[in-house]
Amino acid sequence: MAITGTKIKSSSNGNRKYFINKCYIVGAEQIESQYNDTTVKLELEDCERGYKYTTFINQNYVKDMNDVVTELAYPDLVNSLFLAAGKDLNVSDTGEINLGDLANAEVLSLSYPCTGKYKRAIWSKLGKVGSDKELGQEFEDQLAKGYPKNYRKEDAAQSAPEPVDLDDLPF
């Protein structure tokens, strides 16, 4: 036999189908959106491996009668982004966000298997470095509610086959 030693079950990822990575924010751009008041396009770079990710954070505003932004509408994902980066959020009356302050900030990103064109997607909620368990728990709570909608569940083909009774075989 050519195998020696024992295999220890890894506790780093367990049975989770998602990964949490520490990343730098290398680019942030506010873009127009036809579905939301604004969208922030974030470009992230993995601290350890150098992989590049892109995620989009959509945000709506609460506005007064003169179209002046008074607060962030729920869910306030832009606020969560700035909390994760440890920066102060400033939004102008017209909805412009101070994205320049996010340069080179460290955050946690969560990637999960998804349906559609790509195999994996980046969750739009980012976490503060050191809060891996909290970010994972928030994601699992959202999965229990049915979100994100593009999350790929286990395929039936990958599950274990049913046991066969040898007495029922035709031969």
C-alpha positions as a Markdown table, in Angstrom:
| # | Residue | x | y | z |
|---|---|---|---|---|
| 1 | Met | 0.0 | 0.0 | 0.0 |
| 2 | Ala | 1.4 | 3.4 | -1.0 |
| 3 | Ile | -0.5 | 5.6 | 1.4 |
| 4 | Thr | 0.9 | 6.4 | 4.9 |
| 5 | Gly | -0.5 | 8.7 | 7.5 |
| 6 | Thr | -4.0 | 9.8 | 8.3 |
| 7 | Lys | -6.2 | 12.3 | 6.6 |
| 8 | Ile | -7.5 | 15.0 | 9.0 |
| 9 | Lys | -10.9 | 16.5 | 8.1 |
| 10 | Ser | -10.3 | 20.2 | 7.3 |
| 11 | Ser | -12.2 | 22.5 | 9.5 |
| 12 | Ser | -11.4 | 25.6 | 7.5 |
| 13 | Asn | -14.4 | 25.4 | 5.2 |
| 14 | Gly | -16.4 | 22.4 | 6.5 |
| 15 | Asn | -19.5 | 21.7 | 4.4 |
| 16 | Arg | -20.0 | 25.3 | 3.4 |
| 17 | Lys | -20.3 | 26.0 | -0.3 |
| 18 | Tyr | -19.1 | 29.6 | 0.0 |
| 19 | Phe | -15.7 | 31.2 | 0.6 |
| 20 | Ile | -14.7 | 34.3 | 2.5 |
| 21 | Asn | -11.7 | 36.1 | 1.3 |
| 22 | Lys | -9.8 | 39.1 | 2.6 |
| 23 | Cys | -9.5 | 41.7 | -0.2 |
| 24 | Tyr | -8.3 | 45.2 | -0.9 |
| 25 | Ile | -10.6 | 47.7 | -2.6 |
| 26 | Val | -8.6 | 48.7 | -5.7 |
| 27 | Gly | -11.4 | 50.6 | -7.5 |
| 28 | Ala | -14.8 | 52.1 | -6.8 |
| 29 | Glu | -17.0 | 53.9 | -9.3 |
| 30 | Gln | -20.5 | 55.2 | -9.0 |
| 31 | Ile | -22.5 | 54.4 | -12.1 |
| 32 | Glu | -26.0 | 55.1 | -13.3 |
| 33 | Ser | -28.7 | 52.4 | -12.9 |
| 34 | Gln | -32.1 | 52.1 | -14.4 |
| 35 | Tyr | -33.4 | 50.0 | -11.5 |
| 36 | Asn | -31.9 | 51.8 | -8.5 |
| 37 | Asp | -31.0 | 55.4 | -7.6 |
| 38 | Thr | -27.3 | 54.5 | -7.8 |
| 39 | Thr | -25.0 | 51.6 | -8.2 |
| 40 | Val | -21.4 | 51.3 | -6.9 |
| 41 | Lys | -19.1 | 49.2 | -8.9 |
| 42 | Leu | -16.3 | 47.7 | -6.7 |
| 43 | Glu | -13.2 | 46.2 | -7.9 |
| 44 | Leu | -11.5 | 43.9 | -5.3 |
| 45 | Glu | -8.2 | 42.2 | -5.2 |
| 46 | Asp | -7.6 | 39.1 | -3.0 |
| 47 | Cys | -4.8 | 39.8 | -0.5 |
| 48 | Glu | -3.3 | 36.4 | -0.6 |
| 49 | Arg | -3.7 | 35.2 | -4.2 |
| 50 | Gly | -4.1 | 38.4 | -6.2 |
| 51 | Tyr | -7.4 | 37.3 | -7.8 |
| 52 | Lys | -9.5 | 40.2 | -9.0 |
| 53 | Tyr | -13.3 | 40.3 | -8.3 |
| 54 | Thr | -16.0 | 42.8 | -9.3 |
| 55 | Thr | -19.2 | 43.3 | -7.4 |
| 56 | Phe | -22.1 | 45.8 | -7.7 |
| 57 | Ile | -23.8 | 47.4 | -4.7 |
| 58 | Asn | -27.2 | 48.9 | -5.5 |
| 59 | Gln | -28.6 | 51.7 | -3.3 |
| 60 | Asn | -31.8 | 53.7 | -3.2 |
| 61 | Tyr | -32.3 | 57.0 | -1.4 |
| 62 | Val | -35.1 | 58.6 | 0.5 |
| 63 | Lys | -35.6 | 62.0 | -1.0 |
| 64 | Asp | -37.7 | 65.0 | -0.1 |
| 65 | Met | -40.1 | 66.9 | -2.4 |
| 66 | Asn | -37.2 | 68.8 | -4.0 |
| 67 | Asp | -35.4 | 65.5 | -4.9 |
| 68 | Val | -32.7 | 66.2 | -2.2 |
| 69 | Val | -31.3 | 63.0 | -0.7 |
| 70 | Thr | -32.2 | 62.8 | 3.0 |
| 71 | Glu | -31.2 | 59.3 | 3.9 |
| 72 | Leu | -30.4 | 55.8 | 2.6 |
| 73 | Ala | -33.3 | 53.5 | 1.9 |
| 74 | Tyr | -33.3 | 49.9 | 3.3 |
| 75 | Pro | -31.2 | 47.9 | 2.6 |
| 76 | Asp | -28.4 | 50.4 | 3.2 |
| 77 | Leu | -25.6 | 48.3 | 1.6 |
| 78 | Val | -23.5 | 51.4 | 0.9 |
| 79 | Asn | -23.4 | 52.1 | 4.6 |
| 80 | Ser | -22.4 | 48.5 | 5.3 |
| 81 | Leu | -19.6 | 48.9 | 2.8 |
| 82 | Phe | -18.2 | 51.9 | 4.6 |
| 83 | Leu | -18.6 | 50.2 | 8.0 |
| 84 | Ala | -16.7 | 47.2 | 6.7 |
| 85 | Ala | -13.9 | 49.4 | 5.3 |
| 86 | Gly | -13.8 | 51.4 | 8.6 |
| 87 | Lys | -14.4 | 54.7 | 6.7 |
| 88 | Asp | -16.9 | 57.6 | 7.1 |
| 89 | Leu | -19.7 | 57.8 | 4.6 |
| 90 | Asn | -20.7 | 61.1 | 3.1 |
| 91 | Val | -23.5 | 61.4 | 0.5 |
| 92 | Ser | -24.2 | 64.8 | -1.1 |
| 93 | Asp | -27.7 | 66.2 | -1.6 |
| 94 | Thr | -27.6 | 64.9 | -5.2 |
| 95 | Gly | -26.6 | 61.4 | -4.2 |
| 96 | Glu | -22.8 | 61.5 | -4.9 |
| 97 | Ile | -20.8 | 59.2 | -2.6 |
| 98 | Asn | -17.3 | 59.8 | -1.4 |
| 99 | Leu | -15.9 | 56.6 | -2.9 |
| 100 | Gly | -12.3 | 58.0 | -3.0 |
| 101 | Asp | -12.0 | 57.3 | 0.7 |
| 102 | Leu | -12.3 | 53.5 | 0.0 |
| 103 | Ala | -9.0 | 53.2 | -1.8 |
| 104 | Asn | -6.8 | 50.3 | -0.5 |
| 105 | Ala | -9.2 | 49.6 | 2.3 |
| 106 | Glu | -9.3 | 45.9 | 3.5 |
| 107 | Val | -12.7 | 44.1 | 3.5 |
| 108 | Leu | -14.0 | 40.6 | 3.5 |
| 109 | Ser | -15.8 | 39.3 | 0.4 |
| 110 | Leu | -18.0 | 36.2 | 0.2 |
| 111 | Ser | -18.2 | 34.2 | -3.0 |
| 112 | Tyr | -20.8 | 31.5 | -3.5 |
| 113 | Pro | -21.8 | 29.1 | -6.3 |
| 114 | Cys | -24.5 | 30.6 | -8.5 |
| 115 | Thr | -26.7 | 29.8 | -11.5 |
| 116 | Gly | -26.2 | 31.5 | -14.8 |
| 117 | Lys | -23.2 | 32.6 | -16.8 |
| 118 | Tyr | -20.5 | 32.3 | -14.2 |
| 119 | Lys | -19.9 | 29.5 | -11.7 |
| 120 | Arg | -19.4 | 31.9 | -8.7 |
| 121 | Ala | -20.8 | 35.3 | -7.6 |
| 122 | Ile | -19.6 | 37.8 | -5.1 |
| 123 | Trp | -22.2 | 38.7 | -2.4 |
| 124 | Ser | -23.0 | 42.4 | -2.4 |
| 125 | Lys | -22.6 | 42.6 | 1.4 |
| 126 | Leu | -19.0 | 43.0 | 2.5 |
| 127 | Gly | -17.6 | 42.4 | 6.0 |
| 128 | Lys | -15.1 | 43.9 | 8.3 |
| 129 | Val | -11.7 | 42.1 | 8.5 |
| 130 | Gly | -11.8 | 39.8 | 11.5 |
| 131 | Ser | -15.6 | 39.2 | 11.3 |
| 132 | Asp | -15.5 | 36.0 | 9.2 |
| 133 | Lys | -18.0 | 34.1 | 11.3 |
| 134 | Glu | -20.5 | 37.0 | 11.4 |
| 135 | Leu | -20.4 | 37.5 | 7.7 |
| 136 | Gly | -20.9 | 33.7 | 7.1 |
| 137 | Gln | -23.8 | 33.7 | 9.6 |
| 138 | Glu | -25.5 | 36.6 | 7.9 |
| 139 | Phe | -25.1 | 34.8 | 4.5 |
| 140 | Glu | -26.6 | 31.6 | 5.9 |
| 141 | Asp | -29.5 | 33.6 | 7.4 |
| 142 | Gln | -30.2 | 35.1 | 4.0 |
| 143 | Leu | -30.0 | 31.6 | 2.4 |
| 144 | Ala | -32.7 | 30.4 | 4.9 |
| 145 | Lys | -34.9 | 33.3 | 3.6 |
| 146 | Gly | -34.3 | 32.3 | 0.0 |
| 147 | Tyr | -31.7 | 35.0 | -0.9 |
| 148 | Pro | -29.7 | 35.5 | -3.0 |
| 149 | Lys | -32.0 | 34.2 | -5.7 |
| 150 | Asn | -29.1 | 33.0 | -8.0 |
| 151 | Tyr | -27.6 | 30.7 | -5.3 |
| 152 | Arg | -27.0 | 27.2 | -6.8 |
| 153 | Lys | -28.3 | 24.6 | -4.5 |
| 154 | Glu | -27.0 | 21.0 | -4.5 |
| 155 | Asp | -27.7 | 19.2 | -7.7 |
| 156 | Ala | -29.8 | 16.0 | -7.4 |
| 157 | Ala | -27.2 | 14.2 | -9.6 |
| 158 | Gln | -24.5 | 14.9 | -7.0 |
| 159 | Ser | -26.4 | 13.2 | -4.2 |
| 160 | Ala | -25.7 | 9.6 | -3.2 |
| 161 | Pro | -27.6 | 7.0 | -5.2 |
| 162 | Glu | -30.4 | 5.0 | -3.6 |
| 163 | Pro | -29.3 | 1.6 | -2.3 |
| 164 | Val | -30.3 | -1.3 | -4.5 |
| 165 | Asp | -31.8 | -4.5 | -3.1 |
| 166 | Leu | -30.0 | -7.3 | -4.9 |
| 167 | Asp | -33.0 | -9.6 | -4.6 |
| 168 | Asp | -35.1 | -7.3 | -6.9 |
| 169 | Leu | -32.7 | -7.5 | -9.8 |
| 170 | Pro | -34.2 | -9.2 | -12.9 |
| 171 | Phe | -31.2 | -11.5 | -13.5 |
